Amino acid sequence: MAELTAGDRPSWTGARLARPTSDLALSVRFYRDLVGLPSVGGFENHDGYDGVFFRLPGGTELELTAGPTGPAPSTEEDLLVLYVGTYQELESAGTRLRAAGVAMVASPNPYWNRTGQTYLDPDGYRLVVAVADDPARG
């Protein structure tokens, strides 16, 4: 496989991570109300799909869709990682998620257990909340 040269590289303008969900309303409440991601739009009945977009840090988006294809988390390493600035923010986010009954799970990668906390979203996808300024992050 040949490596792209500078002149051949695409000028990417954005990115979106799209995931199917079994219950769009429940997942919207999870990511908007518990995690705190801002909703930035969505769509209804677009070729059999409904969806909602959330702004992720750095300008990317998370798209959740409900339609004929349901969720199928692939592995314990299929992660969405959100960084906070301090351990106090990490603890605050974790307290809020656990109080709402969100399951916290151990990560098979010990790095995430040292620098953050891993939670399961309503479809079983893993969300890691980690500290950005942790010296172990490199």
Disulfide bonds with the S-S distance in Angstrom:
none
